């Protein structure tokens, strides 16, 4: 980095992935740059995150919370694409090149909304991000679409039977609300819910508590990795249909649940 920007984060995570982003086109919402030591004319792992969402802020705590939110959305869509992906983490925040303190992440659930940019840049960014990377495209939608936001947020948390069960219920509820159809294999759903609900199969991570007498259950159980694949496949179907609908004018780019 040669010139300091107002706000930027040092990043920890998949350097190979970050390098690909840094060598690509600028992304106003979630721009990863760096990876080059200009003084020694060589590559390094110094990657930075900047965003248009930081530009109007003067309070470092607010910038941190926005950064946490952007990282969460990125990690959510990355988890949908691959269960074992290395998470992106915010290491430090720089203000005009000077490090500032790191506050605790607050549990805030709210859409980031349309950024403070012109309609021209807003529309240009949406057109551009469709061609950059599916992660950035889904994150762009999740700043204004509450259904995309909720799906990404669920996948950003640690995988467990409980969280996957909540995600499944959310996807099914969203499908009814938005009329975006999803395909849920009945046998796989039964195997998943059987495992998620059954203390004898999933232990303390079960959706229900211990039952002294459990009748014999002939439904095959489902490993946690299989549960992830099952729920992620449904999420992908929903998000792909949503994305195509927004692009083709079937669905609005902004959407909030009643």
N, C-alpha and C positions, 0 to 999 in steps of 0.2 A: 504494500500500500504506500503510495507516495503522498497523497493529500488526505488530511484528516477530515472526516465528515462529522456532522453534529452529533449523531448517536450511532454507535455500532457495537455489536457484540462479538467477542471472541467465541469461537465454536469448538466443541468437542464432538466427535462422531466419526462417521465414515469419510475419511479424507479423500478416498478415491471418488466417491460420489460427489463430494463438495468440489473437487477439482473440475469435474465435468460441468457443474453448474457455473463455476467461476469463468470458464472458458466460453460459455454460451452468451446468449443475449441477456441484457439487463431485465430484471423483473422488479417492477416498482413495489409490489406488495411484499416480496420476500426475496431479496437480492443477496446472493452469496458471492463474495469476491475474495481476492487474495490468492494465496498459494504460491507467491513469487517473492523471492528475496531480491529486490532491485539493486541493493548495494553490492551483493556478491554475484548477481546475475545467475541465480539458480532457483530451483523450485524448493518450497518448504511447505509445512502444514499449517501455516498461519492463515486461517480462513475467517472471514468476518461476515456478519449479517447486518444489513441495513434495511429499512422499510419506510415507505411513505407514511406509514402510521406513526412513526416516531417524530416526524419532521416538525409538527406543530406543538410538541410537548416540551416543557421546561423542567418538569419534576422527574428525577431519575426513577423514583418508585413507580410512577405511572408507566414509564418506558419499560421497566423491568416486567411489569404485569402484562403489558402488550407483547413483549418478547416471549414470556412464558406461554401466552395464548397461541402465538404463531408457531412456536416449537411444538406445542401440543397438537395442533392441527396437522403439522407436517408428520409427526410421529404416528398420528392416527391413520392417515392415508398410507403411510409406509408399512404399517402393521397389517393393513388390509392386503397389501400387495405381497408381503412376505412376513411370516410369523417371527422369524429369527433375525430380523433386521436390527442393526445397531442404532440406538436412539440418538437423535440430535440433542445436545445439551448446551445450555448457555453457560459459558465459563466466566466471563467478565464483561462488564459494560464500560465503554469509553465515551466520554463527553468531550468533544473537541480534542480527542487524542489523550485525554486524562482519565484514568480509572476512577470509577465511583463505586460506592458500597453495594453489596448484594442483599436485598431484603428477602424475606420469606415469600414464597408463592402463596397468593390468596386464592381461595376457592370462589372464583367469579365465573358465572355462566351467563354470557351475553354475547351477541353478535358484534363483531367489530364494525360492521356497517360499511357503507360507501366511503372511501377515503376522500380527503379534502383535495381533490384534483379537478381539472376541467372535464367536461363531458367528453371532449375529444380524446384526452389522455385515458379516461376511464374506458371508453369504447375500444380504443387502440390497444390498451393493456389486455382486455378480455379477448380480443382477436389474437393477439400475440401469444398469450399464455396457453391457448388451445394447442399450439404447435410446439411449445417448449417441453413440457413434462406433465404427465398425468397428475403428479403430486401437486404441482403448482395450479393446475386447472381446478382440481377438486378443492384446494384451499381457497381459491378465488371464489368459487361458488359458496363455500362454507362461511364466508364473511357476510353473506346476505341471505342465504337459504338456511332456515333453521333445521330442516330435515337433514341436509348434508352436514351441517354443524354437529348435530347430535350423534350421527353415525361416526364421524371422525373422532369425536370426543370419547365415545365408548371404547373405540379401538386404541386410544392413546393410553388408557390405563392398563395395569397389569392383567394379563390373561388369566381368567379363572372361570369355573363353571357358572358362578353367580353372575359375573359380568357378562359372559356370553349369553346367559339366559335373559338378562335385562336387554341386551342388544337385540336378541331375536324378538322379544315382545315389542320393542320399540320399532323394529323394521316392519313387523306385521301391522302395528297400529298406524305407522306412517303410510304404508301401502293403502290402507283403507281411507286415510285422510286425503291423500293426493291422487288416488286412483292409478298410481304407478304399480303395475302388477309385478309380483315376485313369485318365483317357483320354489316351493319348499317340499322336498322329498319327504313323504309321510313316514317312510321307514327310518330314514336318517333322523327326522325330527323326534320320532318316538325313542330311538336309541339315545339321542342327546338328552331329552327331557328325563328319561329314565335314570340316566347317570347323574344329571344335575340335581335331581330331586331326591336321590337315594343316598342316605347316610352311609349305608354299608358299602357303597361304591365310591363315593367322592369324599367321604369323611367330613371333616369340619367345613369343607368348601361346598357341602351340599346345600341346596336351596331350602330343604326342610331339616328339622332337627332329628335326633335319634328316636327311632321307634322300637319299642321292646319286641314287638312281633312284626316281622316283615314277611309277607307272603312270598312264595317263590316267584321270581320274575324271570320269564323266559326271553325277554327282550335283550339282545346283546348290548353290552356297555360300550361306551365311546371314550377313547383316550382324549386327553386335553388337546393334543395337537390335531386330532381329528375334529374335535369340536371347533377349533379355530378355523380349520379349512371349511367346515360346513357353514358356519356363520359368515365367514369372509366371502364365500361364494354368493351368498344371498345379498350381502352388502354391495358387492361388485355389480350384480345385476341391477339392483336399485339405482346405484349411482350412475351406471352407464346409461340407463334409460332416462334418468333425470338430466344428465348432461346433454344427451341428444335432443331431449325435449326443449331445453333452454336454447340450444343452438338453433333449433328449427322453429322457435317461437311458440311451441306448445305450452311450455311452462315459463313463468316469470322468473327473472334472475333474482328477484327479491321475494322472500316468502317467510311468513311467521305463522306458527300454529296459533289457533284461537284459544 
